[in-house]
Amino acid sequence: MAEEQFQERTEQPTQKRLGEARDKGQIPRSRELTTLLVLLAAGLYFMMMGDRMIASLERLLRKYMVFDRKMVATPDAMMGQLIGSIGTVLVDFSPFILLMTVVAIAAPMLIGGWVFSPAAISFKFSKLDPIKGMGRIFSFKGLMELIKALLKFTVVLAVAVATMSYMANSYLHLGQQSVEQALSGSGSLLTVSFLVISGSLIIIAMADVPFQLWDYNKQLRMTRQEIKDEYKQTEGIPEVKRRIREAQRKISERRMMEQVPKADVIITNPTHYSVALKYDQDKMAAPVVVASGRDLIALQIRTVGKTHKVPIVSAPPLARAIYFSTDINKEIPSGLFLAVAKVLAFIYRLNAVQRLSGSIEIEELPIPNELMRD
């Protein structure tokens, strides 16, 4: 037991292990990828709809942020201005809010898919344990998060400084323009700067996504003993499975032997194969195999057939063709209709005189080449 506890987790997680982790809400997630996509979506929206948003903001300021003395002295009027401004913001900026909501929900699904797990949102006292909390902070994953935060700060700062330096003259030129032109120009400059700085997070996301997938797989890796235990749980102990299969085989053989006395004829190899056929013109479209077997089972079929005086016909090619082409309780192939019909006709003619109890041999039966077996 001690050796099992210290086994290395070198095996890839099984589908069962992955499914259990998913049920618990444990799936790979990259916050850096989500942040990148949300910022890029916001920047693209500003680029396409920025003029409209600025115009809407200008109307909002002119309509709701201009007060006279009478309005200031009337609390109800001020409250009406506040409610009106909030309604206008919700209406004018609702497409942007909706876009941000959709991107924020859809972005995490790119590497982990959608999952809803009550276990993931349930309260756990272990989360309040300060010792475990410190362990998470000073773990390898905590170190990677710190490195990512420092790298993110460095990259964003460097790109921001470079962008502002490059566009410094354009920003200074805004002071020489009219208010309307300055608002429009500053909106364009801010949008471009925002997209460039947000795009710098691609470097972080490209490193974070593979790391999150690797870390997720590492957490779910299994020991060889866990693989064996899971196999026993899902597939069952091999000895028990063999016993179950043996019991099922015996039950199936017993049921099959119960059908042999009801057969119209038993066609044999004569020693290696035996097939028992039954045909009812009123209920069946073709003869049906009610029993089939080789070697010891074939001998048992013949023994039961002799006991119940079922006609036994020795036709090796036909016996092999039926055995290899037809399952139990299935109709024989159409290619064997003529050969079996000749056997049944011969049996019916002899049965008209007396019930047979011996073995009969029939030669030269028409069997298609594709159904012949050696």
C-alpha positions in Angstrom: 0.0 0.0 0.0 2.9 2.4 0.8 4.4 1.8 -2.6 1.0 2.6 -4.3 0.8 5.9 -2.5 4.2 7.1 -3.8 3.8 5.9 -7.4 4.4 8.7 -9.9 1.5 10.0 -12.0 2.9 9.1 -15.4 -0.2 7.8 -17.1 -2.5 10.0 -19.3 -6.0 10.5 -17.7 -8.7 8.1 -18.9 -12.0 9.3 -20.4 -13.7 8.4 -17.1 -11.2 10.5 -15.1 -11.8 13.4 -17.6 -15.5 13.0 -17.3 -15.4 13.0 -13.5 -13.3 16.2 -13.5 -15.7 17.9 -15.9 -18.6 17.0 -13.6 -16.8 18.7 -10.8 -16.3 21.8 -12.9 -12.6 21.1 -13.3 -11.8 22.2 -16.9 -8.9 24.1 -18.5 -9.4 27.9 -18.5 -7.2 30.8 -19.6 -8.1 34.1 -18.1 -5.5 35.7 -20.3 -7.3 34.5 -23.4 -10.6 35.8 -22.1 -9.1 39.2 -21.2 -7.5 39.5 -24.6 -10.7 38.7 -26.5 -12.8 41.0 -24.4 -10.4 43.9 -24.9 -10.1 43.2 -28.6 -13.9 43.0 -29.0 -14.2 46.3 -27.2 -11.6 48.0 -29.3 -13.1 46.8 -32.6 -16.5 48.0 -31.4 -15.1 51.4 -30.6 -13.5 51.5 -34.0 -16.7 50.7 -35.9 -19.2 52.5 -33.6 -17.0 55.0 -31.9 -18.4 58.1 -33.7 -22.0 57.0 -32.9 -21.0 56.5 -29.2 -19.3 59.9 -29.0 -22.4 61.6 -30.6 -24.6 59.8 -28.1 -22.4 60.9 -25.3 -22.5 64.5 -26.5 -26.4 64.4 -26.7 -26.4 62.9 -23.2 -24.2 65.7 -21.8 -26.2 68.5 -23.6 -29.6 67.1 -22.5 -29.1 65.9 -19.0 -26.0 67.7 -17.7 -27.2 71.3 -18.3 -29.1 72.7 -15.3 -30.7 76.1 -14.6 -31.4 77.6 -11.1 -35.0 76.4 -11.0 -34.1 72.8 -11.8 -31.3 72.8 -9.1 -33.8 74.0 -6.5 -36.3 71.2 -7.4 -35.2 67.8 -6.1 -37.8 66.0 -8.2 -36.5 67.5 -11.3 -33.0 66.5 -10.5 -34.1 62.9 -9.9 -35.9 63.0 -13.2 -32.7 64.1 -14.9 -30.8 61.3 -13.3 -33.3 58.6 -14.2 -33.5 60.0 -17.8 -29.7 59.9 -18.2 -29.5 56.3 -16.9 -32.2 55.2 -19.3 -30.5 56.9 -22.2 -27.1 55.3 -21.3 -28.8 51.8 -21.1 -30.4 52.3 -24.5 -27.5 53.8 -26.4 -24.8 51.6 -24.9 -26.9 48.3 -24.7 -25.3 46.9 -27.9 -21.8 47.4 -26.4 -22.9 45.8 -23.0 -24.5 42.9 -24.8 -21.3 42.3 -26.9 -19.1 42.4 -23.9 -21.4 39.9 -22.1 -21.4 37.5 -25.0 -17.7 37.6 -25.5 -17.0 37.2 -21.8 -19.2 34.1 -21.7 -18.0 32.6 -25.0 -14.3 33.2 -24.7 -13.6 30.7 -21.9 -15.4 27.9 -23.9 -12.7 28.0 -26.6 -10.4 25.7 -24.7 -12.7 24.1 -22.1 -16.1 24.1 -23.6 -19.3 24.8 -21.7 -20.0 23.1 -18.4 -22.4 23.8 -15.5 -21.4 22.1 -12.3 -23.2 22.6 -9.0 -20.1 21.1 -7.3 -17.9 23.9 -8.6 -20.1 26.7 -7.0 -20.9 24.9 -3.8 -19.5 26.2 -0.6 -16.5 24.4 0.8 -14.9 25.1 4.2 -11.6 23.9 2.9 -11.4 27.1 0.8 -11.2 29.0 4.1 -8.2 27.1 5.3 -5.3 29.6 5.5 -2.7 26.8 5.3 -4.0 25.5 2.1 -4.4 29.0 0.8 -0.7 29.7 1.5 0.1 26.4 -0.2 -1.7 27.5 -3.3 0.1 30.9 -3.3 3.6 29.4 -3.0 2.9 26.5 -5.3 4.3 26.1 -8.8 1.1 27.3 -10.3 1.2 30.4 -8.0 4.7 31.1 -9.2 3.6 30.9 -12.8 0.7 33.3 -12.1 3.2 35.7 -10.5 5.5 35.4 -13.5 2.5 36.0 -15.9 1.5 39.1 -13.9 5.0 40.6 -14.1 5.3 39.7 -17.8 1.9 41.2 -18.5 2.8 44.4 -16.7 6.1 44.6 -18.5 4.7 43.9 -22.0 1.7 46.3 -21.6 3.9 49.0 -20.1 6.5 48.7 -22.9 3.8 48.7 -25.7 1.9 51.6 -24.0 5.0 53.7 -23.7 6.0 53.0 -27.3 2.5 53.7 -28.6 2.2 57.0 -26.7 5.6 58.1 -27.8 4.8 57.4 -31.4 1.4 59.2 -31.3 2.5 62.0 -29.0 2.5 64.7 -31.8 -1.1 63.6 -32.7 -2.3 64.1 -29.2 -0.6 67.5 -28.9 -2.2 68.5 -32.2 -5.7 68.0 -30.6 -5.2 71.2 -28.6 -5.2 73.3 -31.8 -8.6 71.9 -33.0 -12.2 72.8 -32.2 -14.0 70.9 -29.5 -16.0 68.8 -32.0 -12.9 67.9 -34.0 -10.8 67.3 -30.8 -13.5 64.9 -29.5 -13.6 62.9 -32.8 -9.9 62.9 -33.2 -9.2 61.8 -29.6 -11.7 59.0 -30.0 -9.9 57.7 -33.0 -6.5 58.0 -31.3 -7.7 56.3 -28.1 -9.3 53.5 -30.1 -6.1 52.8 -32.0 -4.0 53.0 -28.9 -6.4 50.8 -27.0 -6.3 48.1 -29.8 -2.5 48.2 -30.0 -2.0 47.9 -26.2 -4.7 45.2 -26.0 -3.2 43.3 -28.9 0.1 43.1 -26.9 -1.6 40.6 -24.6 -1.5 38.1 -27.5 2.0 37.2 -26.4 0.7 36.4 -22.9 -2.3 34.4 -24.2 -0.1 32.4 -26.5 2.0 31.3 -23.6 -0.8 30.9 -21.1 -3.1 28.7 -23.2 -0.6 25.8 -23.7 0.4 26.1 -20.0 -3.2 25.8 -18.8 -3.7 22.7 -21.0 -0.5 21.2 -19.8 -1.2 22.0 -16.2 -4.8 20.6 -16.5 -3.5 17.4 -17.9 -0.7 17.2 -15.3 -3.3 17.5 -12.5 -5.4 14.7 -13.8 -2.5 12.2 -14.6 -2.9 8.9 -13.0 -0.7 6.2 -11.5 -0.6 2.7 -13.0 -2.4 1.4 -9.9 -5.2 4.0 -10.4 -5.5 2.8 -14.0 -5.9 -0.8 -12.8 -8.4 0.1 -10.1 -10.5 2.1 -12.6 -10.4 -0.8 -15.0 -11.7 -3.1 -12.3 -14.5 -0.7 -11.4 -15.6 -0.2 -15.0 -14.9 -3.5 -16.6 -15.1 -5.8 -13.6 -12.6 -8.3 -12.2 -11.4 -10.5 -15.1 -12.1 -13.8 -13.2 -15.6 -12.7 -12.4 -16.2 -11.6 -16.1 -15.0 -15.0 -17.3 -17.3 -16.8 -14.9 -20.2 -14.6 -16.1 -19.4 -15.3 -19.7 -19.1 -19.0 -19.0 -22.5 -19.0 -17.3 -24.1 -17.1 -20.1 -22.6 -19.5 -22.7 -24.0 -22.5 -20.8 -27.5 -20.9 -20.5 -27.4 -20.1 -24.3 -26.3 -23.6 -25.1 -29.0 -25.1 -22.9 -31.7 -22.9 -24.6 -30.3 -23.9 -28.0 -30.4 -27.6 -27.2 -34.1 -27.2 -26.1 -34.9 -26.2 -29.7 -33.2 -29.2 -31.3 -36.1 -31.6 -30.8 -38.3 -29.1 -32.6 -36.1 -29.0 -35.7 -37.1 -30.6 -39.0 -33.6 -31.7 -39.9 -30.0 -31.7 -38.7 -27.3 -31.2 -41.3 -23.8 -32.4 -40.4 -20.2 -32.3 -41.6 -20.6 -35.2 -40.3 -18.2 -34.8 -37.3 -17.0 -31.2 -37.0 -20.2 -29.2 -37.7 -23.9 -29.6 -37.1 -26.8 -27.2 -37.8 -30.4 -27.8 -37.0 -33.1 -26.2 -39.3 -36.7 -25.6 -38.8 -39.2 -24.5 -41.5 -42.9 -23.7 -41.2 -44.4 -22.7 -44.5 -47.2 -20.8 -42.9 -45.1 -18.7 -40.5 -41.6 -18.5 -42.1 -40.3 -17.0 -45.3 -37.2 -19.3 -45.2 -35.7 -22.1 -43.1 -34.3 -20.8 -39.8 -31.3 -22.1 -37.9 -32.4 -23.1 -34.4 -29.1 -24.7 -33.3 -25.5 -24.5 -34.6 -22.2 -25.7 -33.3 -18.8 -27.4 -34.0 -16.9 -30.3 -32.4 -18.4 -31.1 -28.9 -21.4 -28.9 -29.4 -22.0 -30.5 -32.8 -21.8 -33.9 -31.2 -24.3 -32.8 -28.6 -26.7 -31.5 -31.2 -26.5 -34.9 -33.0 -27.0 -36.8 -29.8 -30.1 -34.8 -28.9 -31.4 -35.1 -32.4 -31.0 -38.9 -32.3 -32.8 -39.1 -29.0 -35.8 -37.2 -30.3 -35.6 -38.9 -33.7 -34.8 -35.8 -35.7 -33.6 -36.7 -39.2 -29.8 -36.2 -39.6 -28.4 -35.6 -43.0 -24.7 -35.7 -43.8 -23.9 -32.9 -46.3 -20.5 -31.4 -45.4 -20.4 -28.5 -47.9 -24.0 -27.4 -46.9 -23.3 -27.8 -43.2 -20.2 -25.6 -43.4 -21.9 -23.0 -45.6 -24.8 -22.7 -43.1 -22.6 -22.7 -40.1 -20.3 -19.9 -41.3 -23.1 -17.7 -42.9 -26.0 -17.9 -40.6 -26.5 -17.0 -36.9 -28.9 -18.8 -34.6 -32.5 -17.9 -35.0 -31.7 -16.3 -38.4 -33.0 -17.3 -41.8 -30.5 -19.0 -44.2 -29.1 -17.0 -47.1 -31.1 -17.0 -50.3 -28.2 -18.7 -52.1 -28.8 -21.8 -50.0 -32.6 -22.0 -50.5 -32.4 -24.5 -53.4 -29.9 -26.9 -51.6 -31.9 -26.8 -48.3 -35.2 -27.2 -50.2 -33.8 -30.4 -51.8 -32.9 -31.7 -48.3 -36.3 -30.8 -46.8 -38.1 -32.3 -49.8 -36.2 -35.5 -49.4 -36.9 -35.6 -45.6 -40.6 -34.9 -46.2 -40.9 -37.7 -48.7 -39.3 -40.2 -46.3 -41.3 -38.9 -43.4 -44.4 -39.7 -45.4 -43.5 -43.4 -44.9 -41.9 -43.3 -41.4 -40.1 -41.1 -39.0 -36.3 -41.4 -39.5 -34.0 -42.2 -36.7 -30.7 -42.8 -38.5 -28.3 -40.7 -40.5 -28.7 -40.0 -44.2 -26.1 -38.8 -46.7 -27.0 -36.5 -49.6 -24.5 -35.6 -52.3 -24.3 -33.0 -55.1 -26.3 -30.2 -53.5 -26.2 -26.8 -55.3 -24.2 -24.4 -53.1 -22.9 -21.0 -54.4 -19.2 -20.6 -54.5 -19.2 -17.6 -52.3 -20.8 -19.6 -49.5 -18.5 -22.6 -49.8 -16.2 -23.2 -46.8 -13.4 -25.8 -46.4 
